[in-house]
Amino acid sequence: MATTILRWCCPGRRWVFAGIGGGSRHGRGVPTGSTSSGKRGQRSVAQQPLITAQKPRKGEREWAAVVGLEIHAQIASNSKLFSGSQVDFAAPPNSLVSFFDASLPGTLPVLNRRCVEAAVMAGLALDCHINRRSLFDRKHYFYADLPAGYQITQQRLPIAVNGSLAYSVCVGKRRSQMVTRTAGVKQIQLEQDSGKSLHDSLQSQTLIDLNRAGVGLLEVVLEPDMSCGEEAAAAVRELQLILQALGTSQANMAEGQLRVDANISVHNPGEPLGIRTEVKNLNSARFLAKAIDYEIQRQINELENGGKILNETRSFDYKLGCTVPMRDKEGKQDYRFMPEPNLPPLLLYDSESLPTGTDPQQVINIDRLREQLPELPRVTREKLVQQYGMLPEHSFALMNEVGLLEFFQNVIKETRAEPKKVTSWVLNTFLGFLKQENLAVSESPVTPSALAELLDLLDRKAISSSAAKQVFRELWRSKGKTPAQMVAEKKLELMQDTEALEQLCRSTLEAHPQVVTDVKKGNPRAINKLIGLVRRATLSRADPTVIKEVLERQLSS
Amino acid sequence: MLGRTLREVSAALKQGQVTPTELCQRCLSLIKKTKFLNAYITVSEEVALKQAEESEKRYKKGHSLGDLDGIPVAVKDNFSTAGIETTCASNMLKGYVPPYNATVVQKLLDQGALLMGKTNLDEFAMGSGSTDGIFGPVKNPWSYSKQYREKRKQKSHGENEDSNWLITGGSSGGSAAAVSAFTCFAALGSDTGGSTRNPAAHCGVVGLKPSYGLVSRHGLIPLVNSMDVPGILTRCVDDAAIVLGILAGHDPKDSTTIQDPVKPFTVPSLTDMSKLCIGIPKEYLTPELSSEVQSLWSKAANLFESEGAKVIEVSLPHTSYSIVCYHVLCTSEVASNMARFDGLEYGHRCDIDVSTEAMYAATRREGFNDVVRGRILSGNFFLLKENYENYFVKAQKVRRLIARDFVNVFNSGVDVLLTPTTLSEAVPHTEFIREDNRTRSAQDDLFTQAVNMAGLPAVSVPMALSSQGLPIGLQFIGRAFCDQQLLTVAKWFEKQVQFPVIQLQELMDDCSSVFENEKLASVFLK
């Protein structure tokens, strides 16, 4: 099925900054030039919804940005949305293509039950109204990796509507406060993915891989309730976590299982919304935020310089850090929507409306799916805060890395240490080590049991916290040893022999009469010097608080 | 033997009077003799002989697969056939060999039927004459019948007979001609606006359009998905019922087929006529209707009445909007369905390689004829955002009204509607092509199209020969999924009218067996 065709013009490559407004635009962030405006955009936009333009022309003008998102998530299912072809992202090109996927004439779509369930579950998780009857439509456009010349989607009556997505962003001067925001979910629709075009510019040809053609997608349309890149990224992140928790999508942006298009406009508060642009194919959370903030700032600059915003599609050039118009999306696209005549309306039931005597394999019961919904990330976080008294941002941090929460919970299970201590160790020390070496939680050389044991030693005051850090470093480096072994080997345990400590303290006092005099004169810092001296004498194996107690006792006697 | 009905020849096979291979060879030889009819695009001789061989083995072992085992059939060339070229009579699909069988084809093969070949049609089934395909027009076997020639001799003097051959109607003209010329015992057509019934009427055979959803469309290269139905062309109603019985039923590959299990189709003889109510839609009495068809229509109505049935005039008030409504819906779906023919995955691809868009454009220009391109153009116009509400949505609403007309009539107690199938008998090709495809389609689909809008079953049954010696068929329309009741009425009617067998002796004088049933000939309506 591999087919070689002519090269498509790479979107945005031969880009000309033409036709936008009039007047001069010197020094603007054109793609070939500096990325300074991109950076500026980021700074000024990211933190707050209202942006004060940096180069005001007619006095201080306030700008508000409006961001809506269309998110495509590939459904995790064994087979495609309308055909029996397997779904596997690592398969050789064109090895997973049914006759239907290749649009052979006479083939017909057959809806995959699993994909419908995934859409219903996503709808329920996002508090949507689930339409008991939804319809499929054809959306027409010619593209080499769209074999039928149309995509089957749900334009008129999607499977779920009117939901909401709560997400949190950091605010405040130190960005330490979490605030919950909500974006409306306009609709969730089922649709087909396209194939992939691989442009070989050297040989001036395009190679088509249809493995992805027809894979089920959930399109989640978020209302324009966001106002900056950070909010958009946070909303996408939350959706990602939800879909992963549901198991409806792996939602890995890097692998293209989650793709985001953003609709962006700016206006002066109190005035009607501005003309929007669409920034397409944002494939990482970082670029998503960056692209949106760049585009907001670009629009502001454009308007402040007396220019106009065109209703156009742009793509984000991550190398240049700016958005550029997509050449092949120029001109008016009319998708010529039409009902898909080969698929009858999709009917869903609840326990009440379920017709009697139906084969459960033939119908989908929404109530059944609702019962099976797993715990959603929001609830998990609330539980963490309640159960362990952790800060909300810590609950977010725990859920932000794949496997981190599970790691945390396993440590908690096995240790007597305080949850706060565990949280701190997992989020600071453990996560720090992972990040430094760019490892996933599953790749960690330190097991939850080892960390639990280490925290137990710390909790029993068998070792000092600085010794504990040292043990952790050792554990990270040399697999297979237990913390206790490590402590014994390196002689890191705290001095339990009070007689010996008394002796050391006494000799230290005797050796430093001047410091003792200082203490007695009332210099509050002098005692610390003595503590330090004793600690050094114990090779850091004594608890400073215990040393202080002993010293104070000896000094006052 | 070839002149027999499917049921008769099936019995002969079972009794060993003829072997599948003999039957197959006779049909193949007749196909060659009648090649000038242009009924077949592809003759699958090797495949058929192989199938016959296997069938023969089964018969020898006494393991026949059923009524269709060893029976030669033909399939319209818009049904996918694995390993056999499927062209839709279009440059676009010339040389295209599907890797799979349409469900209906597979069902025939599973029953042991012998596939003689793929029959001619209008390009992508767009037409009503079987004149607009790249392989040229299909000639109506009746052009060469004794019945027609004798009448012509009386009238015309010295005209070149061969240049006056008649069209078959369409778009399943190849299938109708194949059955009519005895080259097979049943053929598949497709019916979107009358494409099975129209050529059936012109060729003097039975043409059945089953209820939408009763027979799988999987593998049928679509014209209008929401109206297409595989059609059945046979020499008698019973044969159509046998084939329908095999084809009907849910297909997991076609989500629009009904889920309910389908009972086997047996067509009982109609005994109690008093319980039957026949509706005569008054809107079908149009000025364009030929007086001959009109008089046969009323004769038929009288026949029912005289035999005790209740015959009443009914109204289908939205009929007159059917043609224009169909035009919008059909072209819209055509525009969509044809989008896949871009030369990338299969089919024709032009040599132009300046850009992908240029390649698409040239491929499609070279691949499609004017009729197809014209429909794509109109369809895309109707689907434009600015036009969608005014055209497509309105047409859908009208379609619903048309369908409701039928529901109302059937709810009022009517069992079956009786109408003409065509305006007149088949016309000579020279006359037919005086009008363009669009005009012809609009005229010729007049009585048949509304049925597709409503998804109802309908059957054209040949009634009698016109004064010119050409067949005229009448149409029965039934309630949705009451195909059996429809066929019961059609069978009764068929028995009453005793339509004459085509006499093709000049055509194939060495095929004497064709005329075994000659005694049936010249039996006219009493």
Boltz contact constraints between the chains, C-beta under 6 A:
constraints:
  - contact:
      token1: [A, 3]
      token2: [B, 344]
      max_distance: 6.0
  - contact:
      token1: [A, 5]
      token2: [B, 356]
      max_distance: 6.0
  - contact:
      token1: [A, 6]
      token2: [B, 353]
      max_distance: 6.0
  - contact:
      token1: [A, 6]
      token2: [B, 355]
      max_distance: 6.0
  - contact:
      token1: [A, 6]
      token2: [B, 356]
      max_distance: 6.0
  - contact:
      token1: [A, 8]
      token2: [B, 356]
      max_distance: 6.0
  - contact:
      token1: [A, 99]
      token2: [B, 100]
      max_distance: 6.0
  - contact:
      token1: [A, 102]
      token2: [B, 345]
      max_distance: 6.0
  - contact:
      token1: [A, 103]
      token2: [B, 340]
      max_distance: 6.0
  - contact:
      token1: [A, 105]
      token2: [B, 221]
      max_distance: 6.0
  - contact:
      token1: [A, 106]
      token2: [B, 80]
      max_distance: 6.0
  - contact:
      token1: [A, 106]
      token2: [B, 219]
      max_distance: 6.0
  - contact:
      token1: [A, 106]
      token2: [B, 220]
      max_distance: 6.0
  - contact:
      token1: [A, 106]
      token2: [B, 221]
      max_distance: 6.0
  - contact:
      token1: [A, 108]
      token2: [B, 218]
      max_distance: 6.0
  - contact:
      token1: [A, 108]
      token2: [B, 254]
      max_distance: 6.0
  - contact:
      token1: [A, 110]
      token2: [B, 255]
      max_distance: 6.0
  - contact:
      token1: [A, 138]
      token2: [B, 336]
      max_distance: 6.0
  - contact:
      token1: [A, 140]
      token2: [B, 339]
      max_distance: 6.0
  - contact:
      token1: [A, 142]
      token2: [B, 360]
      max_distance: 6.0
  - contact:
      token1: [A, 144]
      token2: [B, 356]
      max_distance: 6.0
  - contact:
      token1: [A, 147]
      token2: [B, 345]
      max_distance: 6.0
  - contact:
      token1: [A, 148]
      token2: [B, 340]
      max_distance: 6.0
  - contact:
      token1: [A, 149]
      token2: [B, 339]
      max_distance: 6.0
  - contact:
      token1: [A, 149]
      token2: [B, 340]
      max_distance: 6.0
  - contact:
      token1: [A, 150]
      token2: [B, 339]
      max_distance: 6.0
  - contact:
      token1: [A, 334]
      token2: [B, 384]
      max_distance: 6.0
  - contact:
      token1: [A, 334]
      token2: [B, 385]
      max_distance: 6.0
  - contact:
      token1: [A, 336]
      token2: [B, 383]
      max_distance: 6.0
  - contact:
      token1: [A, 338]
      token2: [B, 336]
      max_distance: 6.0
  - contact:
      token1: [A, 338]
      token2: [B, 383]
      max_distance: 6.0
  - contact:
      token1: [A, 341]
      token2: [B, 225]
      max_distance: 6.0
  - contact:
      token1: [A, 341]
      token2: [B, 226]
      max_distance: 6.0
  - contact:
      token1: [A, 342]
      token2: [B, 225]
      max_distance: 6.0
  - contact:
      token1: [A, 343]
      token2: [B, 255]
      max_distance: 6.0
